[in-house]
Amino acid sequence: MSQMLIGIDVSLRSHHVQFMAGDGRKLASFSVTNDRHGADTLIRRMLDTAAEVKCQTLRIGMEATSNLGWHLAHYLKDQLAPYEPNVQAQVYVLNARKVARFKKGYDTLPKTDRIDAWVIADHLRFGRLPHDMNEVVQYQALQRLTRTRFHLIHSIKREKAYFLNQVFLKFSGMRIDNPFSDTFGATSLAVIQELDPERIAEMPMEELIEFLQEKGKKRFANPQEIAELLKKLARSSYRLDKAMSDPVNISLSVTLSVIKNMEAEVKKLDKQIDKIMKGFQQTLTSVKGIGAVYAAGILAEIGDISRFDDHNALAKFAGLVWNKYQSGDFEAEDTERVMTGNKYLRYYLVEAADKVRKYDSEYEAFYHKKFNEVTKHQHKRALVLTARKLVRLVFMLLKTKKLYTPPERRN
């Protein structure tokens, strides 16, 4: 037998395991606890079964289900390493969505841990797998920080959306047509928290102007214009029932406190990321607009660039590829982006692209070209396409380790 396939359905308390021969025969099915004792039991049974069926290659697979299989995957990799070359272990962390799609090929399979482990083992048998796990712990350590940052940034966005919903209750006109460039700026927040439409409408113009000047630290070029607009908005806004006034104000205050706290935590993460990045040899930060944080987010997800044959493979990994629809002589021009790929890498690539286009003339021109090609979702479309263009540069810089030369300095 050339290989033995081990499908593991991971869960919090225990893992269900399926041993399968290379020809699809079932060899064993059992459960182990999700701890070191269970992992040691699994290793002993793998080695004993491999010896019985005279197999040297162990192909082990599990889904990337939260972090429930993280310890097991690394433990198996480390503990089986001393048995090489007599026993060669390949550990694969599989995309759960791809495993689910593979399972759909079997029409009526039920949803049980035993069946899921069998499906994973059979998926390993058919091949078309990602690279086996060979991750460097430094990349994973960085990944903990960049993914936590990703989580906080998206939490902040949700909290801000909730805050704006409360603003509409208190001051509907200001939510519709805010006279300040940044709703979460100091002066805008002061107006939202300390004033209400009724008070603004009744305030003398001079007093409102003085309030704006004080909160804005006299940075407004034309405070009277802002004051007049605020009064206009105040007059047209709905009035909030007095029974709702205090609850809405408390809700605004609490939500804003949560937002500020999370923003402070993001700054702490950024400092730690910057500190860790000093230990990495990379040239991504030679591109103006890609700072240490965005470079870290990209590096943490890519890991060793040698895993990817070219920039197309890297773009596919990030989910920055588009479906192709062709039948006979017809080929569709307008196709959708595939809704798969590494969401963390895609996020940091898109954010980096948005910064790079503001400094690099080549990327700026490309962004505007794509922006002007359509009339809907212009910014979003242009930015995602710019991120796809950036993938080529990222691949080249990581592959060659050369510094980036901006267009203005090229011969």
VOGU-3710 file (C-alpha; in Angstrom, 3 decimals, decimal comma):
1> msqmligidv> 0,000/0,000/0,000  1,463/3,368/-1,018  -0,359/5,531/1,496  -2,797/5,566/4,370  -5,365/8,360/4,622  -6,408/9,768/7,993  -9,498/11,991/8,078  -10,069/13,848/11,356  -13,313/15,657/12,193  -12,218/18,076/14,915
11> slrshhvqfm> -14,390/19,403/17,742  -13,920/20,992/21,152  -13,922/17,897/23,351  -12,978/15,090/20,975  -12,001/14,239/17,408  -13,475/11,482/15,264  -10,887/9,699/13,132  -11,214/7,623/9,973  -8,366/5,470/8,657  -8,692/4,654/4,954
21> agdgrklasf> -6,586/2,644/2,523  -5,416/4,123/-0,754  -8,067/2,147/-2,613  -10,877/3,496/-0,417  -11,209/0,566/2,013  -12,063/1,502/5,605  -9,338/0,499/8,044  -10,549/1,939/11,349  -12,993/4,446/12,812  -12,716/5,772/16,372
31> svtndrhgad> -12,633/8,882/18,560  -9,873/10,471/20,649  -9,999/13,262/23,205  -8,868/16,749/22,218  -5,754/16,775/24,404  -2,196/15,427/24,391  -3,308/12,015/25,655  -5,763/11,725/22,776  -3,129/12,889/20,287  -0,636/10,308/21,592
41> tlirrmldta> -3,286/7,598/21,265  -3,918/8,670/17,682  -0,194/8,590/16,847  0,234/5,072/18,273  -2,750/3,763/16,313  -1,542/5,447/13,109  1,920/3,908/13,421  0,585/0,451/14,360  -1,940/0,420/11,502  0,668/1,706/9,026
51> aevkcqtlri> 2,987/-1,139/10,040  0,200/-3,723/9,657  -0,722/-2,609/6,125  2,912/-1,925/5,194  2,400/1,771/4,476  5,117/4,447/4,695  3,110/7,564/3,826  0,523/8,994/6,211  -1,690/11,628/4,632  -3,524/13,380/7,478
61> gmeatsnlgw> -6,313/15,903/6,930  -8,580/18,069/9,071  -10,717/21,111/8,441  -9,664/24,597/9,472  -12,438/24,767/12,081  -11,703/27,825/14,225  -8,615/26,898/16,288  -9,938/23,548/17,516  -7,491/21,520/15,450  -4,509/23,902/15,662
71> hlahylkdql> -2,733/22,104/18,520  -3,410/18,675/17,053  -2,059/19,562/13,602  1,195/20,949/14,997  1,543/18,181/17,557  1,197/15,483/14,901  3,700/17,240/12,659  6,278/17,521/15,456  5,797/14,072/16,996  5,861/12,186/13,694
81> apyepnvqaq> 8,976/13,960/12,387  11,452/11,609/14,171  9,980/8,602/12,347  11,138/9,874/8,936  12,164/8,529/6,453  10,573/5,211/7,482  7,249/6,953/7,923  6,477/10,168/6,073  3,632/12,225/7,508  1,848/14,924/5,500
91> vyvlnarkva> -0,574/17,115/7,460  -3,196/19,092/5,534  -5,441/21,780/6,995  -8,340/21,842/4,557  -10,784/24,559/3,605  -14,117/23,603/5,208  -16,105/25,003/2,281  -14,190/22,859/-0,221  -14,734/19,765/1,909  -18,464/20,555/2,064
101> rfkkgydtlp> -18,596/20,879/-1,720  -16,752/17,576/-2,088  -19,310/15,948/0,202  -22,157/17,129/-2,047  -20,868/14,690/-4,674  -22,332/11,948/-2,466  -26,074/12,503/-2,764  -27,509/11,350/0,553  -24,754/11,295/3,166  -26,005/12,237/6,663
111> ktdridawvi> -24,286/14,807/8,893  -22,391/12,929/11,610  -18,865/13,160/12,976  -18,074/9,656/11,707  -19,291/10,463/8,184  -17,476/13,806/8,154  -14,184/12,107/9,078  -14,756/9,581/6,278  -15,437/12,402/3,780  -12,187/14,129/4,757
121> adhlrfgrlp> -10,239/10,888/4,309  -11,862/10,297/0,913  -11,098/13,902/-0,062  -7,430/13,206/0,731  -7,590/10,098/-1,467  -8,816/12,034/-4,503  -6,052/14,628/-4,228  -6,126/18,223/-5,546  -4,933/19,321/-2,108  -3,209/22,467/-0,890
131> hdmnevvqyq> 0,418/22,296/0,199  0,896/20,187/3,294  1,390/22,127/6,516  4,885/23,499/6,769  4,258/26,751/8,577  6,940/28,725/10,391  5,831/29,651/13,896  6,996/33,269/13,428  4,400/33,757/10,709  1,703/32,257/12,901
141> alqrltrtrf> 2,688/34,460/15,836  2,368/37,493/13,580  -0,915/36,125/12,274  -2,414/36,131/15,780  -1,861/39,882/15,961  -2,937/40,787/12,418  -6,088/38,657/12,607  -6,984/40,123/15,996  -6,551/43,551/14,443  -8,814/42,516/11,551
151> hlihsikrek> -11,442/41,415/14,076  -11,240/44,698/15,997  -11,405/46,859/12,861  -14,581/45,111/11,730  -16,038/45,337/15,245  -15,359/49,085/15,218  -17,195/49,399/11,893  -20,217/47,600/13,338  -20,201/49,771/16,466  -19,947/52,932/14,385
161> ayflnqvflk> -22,919/51,848/12,289  -24,900/51,245/15,479  -23,813/54,653/16,830  -25,040/56,368/13,667  -28,424/54,663/14,053  -28,710/56,248/17,497  -27,653/59,627/16,078  -30,647/59,539/13,754  -32,946/59,154/16,743  -31,448/62,145/18,529
171> fsgmridnpf> -30,647/64,462/15,615  -32,091/63,106/12,366  -30,988/66,063/10,245  -27,365/65,734/11,270  -27,385/62,037/10,424  -28,739/62,827/6,945  -26,554/65,849/6,159  -23,664/66,206/8,611  -21,895/69,570/8,139  -18,631/68,088/9,447
181> sdtfgatsla> -16,272/66,061/7,253  -15,888/63,402/9,944  -18,894/62,345/12,004  -16,512/60,956/14,627  -14,383/64,104/14,772  -14,147/66,016/18,062  -16,504/68,881/17,134  -19,092/66,630/15,500  -19,178/64,369/18,555  -19,446/67,387/20,861
191> viqeldperi> -22,525/68,573/18,982  -24,081/65,106/19,053  -23,409/64,519/22,743  -23,887/67,962/24,279  -26,593/69,540/22,134  -29,913/68,553/20,578  -32,025/69,996/17,721  -34,282/71,994/20,028  -31,421/73,666/21,865  -29,501/74,419/18,655
201> aempmeelie> -32,597/76,002/17,118  -33,017/78,274/20,165  -29,325/79,158/20,716  -28,170/82,663/19,706  -25,951/82,485/16,621  -22,986/83,991/18,523  -23,234/81,341/21,251  -23,337/78,477/18,718  -20,349/79,910/16,829  -18,420/80,211/20,089
211> flqekgkkrf> -19,270/76,586/20,923  -17,972/75,408/17,519  -14,803/77,471/17,827  -14,078/76,108/21,291  -14,671/72,446/20,363  -12,881/72,837/17,034  -9,957/74,734/18,608  -10,578/77,622/16,204  -9,663/75,543/13,146  -12,803/76,280/11,142
221> anpqeiaell> -12,327/78,804/8,359  -16,010/79,743/8,314  -17,716/78,724/11,601  -20,761/80,897/10,881  -21,561/78,887/7,765  -21,454/75,661/9,787  -23,582/77,217/12,517  -26,204/78,335/10,013  -26,367/74,849/8,499  -26,697/73,295/11,950
231> kklarssyrl> -29,613/75,595/12,744  -31,267/74,715/9,452  -30,845/70,994/10,177  -32,114/71,465/13,722  -35,302/73,138/12,519  -36,044/70,360/10,034  -35,206/67,470/12,395  -37,694/65,340/14,271  -38,072/66,001/17,989  -37,328/63,078/20,264
241> dkamsdpvni> -39,855/62,220/22,963  -38,578/63,185/26,432  -38,975/59,605/27,667  -36,477/58,542/24,980  -33,970/61,352/25,537  -31,906/59,898/28,394  -31,854/56,298/27,087  -30,650/57,497/23,656  -27,955/59,706/25,206  -26,737/56,854/27,412
251> slsvtlsvik> -26,704/54,498/24,419  -24,635/57,000/22,432  -22,212/57,507/25,319  -21,697/53,790/25,964  -21,279/52,920/22,275  -18,798/55,751/21,764  -16,811/54,580/24,798  -16,628/51,074/23,321  -15,439/52,493/19,981  -12,710/54,601/21,600
261> nmeaevkkld> -11,537/51,679/23,711  -11,282/49,376/20,682  -9,439/52,067/18,719  -6,945/52,342/21,581  -6,453/48,562/21,506  -5,817/48,682/17,753  -3,037/51,192/18,395  -1,491/48,794/20,932  -1,617/45,995/18,369  -0,043/48,227/15,717
271> kqidkimkgf> 2,902/48,993/18,022  3,458/45,311/18,749  3,154/44,407/15,062  5,691/47,089/14,162  8,059/45,685/16,801  7,787/42,109/15,495  8,152/43,203/11,871  11,646/44,518/12,601  12,722/40,889/12,864  11,512/40,033/9,353
281> qqtltsvkgi> 13,610/40,563/6,248  11,181/41,860/3,641  10,917/44,604/1,044  7,160/45,192/1,007  7,589/48,353/3,058  9,780/49,818/0,303  6,474/50,537/-1,459  5,172/53,874/-0,226  1,782/53,288/1,322  2,542/49,774/2,602
291> gavyaagila> 3,550/50,337/6,200  4,588/47,741/8,758  1,001/46,836/9,679  -0,233/46,149/6,137  3,013/44,356/5,280  2,540/42,209/8,393  -1,031/41,348/7,433  0,146/40,258/3,984  3,204/38,320/5,190  1,351/36,556/7,994
301> eigdisrfdd> -1,132/34,993/5,581  1,270/34,230/2,714  4,056/32,752/4,824  6,718/31,227/2,592  6,205/32,628/-0,916  7,647/29,443/-2,424  4,249/27,820/-1,723  2,932/29,705/-4,756  4,043/29,017/-8,314  3,189/32,504/-9,589
311> hnalakfagl> 1,154/35,622/-8,853  -1,965/33,948/-10,283  -1,786/31,248/-7,618  -1,333/33,908/-4,958  -4,309/35,891/-6,286  -6,443/32,745/-6,192  -5,384/32,114/-2,597  -6,477/35,655/-1,713  -9,782/35,323/-3,576  -8,881/38,066/-6,054
321> vwnkyqsgdf> -9,900/36,132/-9,162  -13,028/36,274/-11,307  -15,202/33,484/-12,647  -15,044/32,692/-16,353  -18,238/31,879/-18,231  -17,818/30,500/-21,752  -20,026/28,313/-23,904  -19,438/27,712/-27,607  -18,601/31,028/-29,251  -19,969/33,052/-26,329
331> eaedtervmt> -17,776/34,352/-23,535  -19,202/36,673/-20,869  -17,327/39,896/-20,211  -19,080/40,792/-16,950  -18,338/38,093/-14,368  -18,325/38,052/-10,571  -15,360/37,675/-8,247  -15,156/34,214/-6,722  -16,466/34,302/-3,160  -13,681/32,185/-1,715
341> gnkylryylv> -10,095/32,717/-0,664  -8,271/34,011/2,391  -10,367/36,926/3,680  -7,555/38,240/5,896  -5,049/38,431/3,053  -7,658/39,982/0,766  -8,465/42,629/3,381  -4,848/43,687/3,864  -4,175/43,688/0,115  -7,194/45,913/-0,557
351> eaadkvrkyd> -6,300/48,274/2,292  -2,696/48,461/1,073  -3,865/49,104/-2,507  -5,994/52,008/-1,300  -2,902/53,594/0,271  -0,469/52,795/-2,551  -2,687/54,401/-5,219  -2,434/57,707/-3,367  1,367/57,769/-3,639  2,265/55,787/-6,750
361> seyeafyhkk> 1,384/57,318/-10,145  1,173/53,923/-11,891  -1,372/52,587/-9,418  -3,224/55,895/-9,325  -3,658/55,849/-13,108  -4,788/52,222/-13,039  -7,326/52,941/-10,281  -8,849/55,889/-12,166  -8,979/53,900/-15,412  -10,974/51,140/-13,741
371> fnevtkhqhk> -13,066/53,694/-11,839  -14,194/55,362/-15,062  -15,043/52,129/-16,875  -18,329/51,652/-15,015  -21,094/53,751/-13,484  -21,934/51,580/-10,451  -19,819/50,592/-7,461  -16,932/52,485/-9,033  -14,662/52,830/-6,000  -15,171/49,294/-4,763
381> ralvltarkl> -14,575/47,766/-8,199  -11,542/49,923/-8,974  -9,994/49,246/-5,581  -10,381/45,474/-5,782  -8,862/45,456/-9,280  -6,013/47,639/-8,022  -5,466/45,100/-5,233  -5,247/42,362/-7,870  -2,582/44,393/-9,660  -0,756/44,810/-6,350
391> vrlvfmllkt> -0,624/41,014/-5,960  1,872/40,861/-8,845  4,133/43,355/-7,117  3,842/41,606/-3,748  4,740/38,260/-5,333  7,745/39,771/-7,113  9,062/41,559/-4,018  8,750/38,488/-1,806  10,261/36,244/-4,466  13,238/38,431/-5,410
401> kklytpperr> 13,656/40,314/-2,081  14,427/43,433/-4,133  13,435/46,977/-3,201  10,626/48,609/-5,124  11,462/51,394/-7,555  8,588/53,851/-8,109  7,750/54,938/-11,694  9,350/58,377/-11,268  12,765/56,843/-10,554  12,820/54,252/-13,325
411> n> 15,003/54,798/-16,357
//
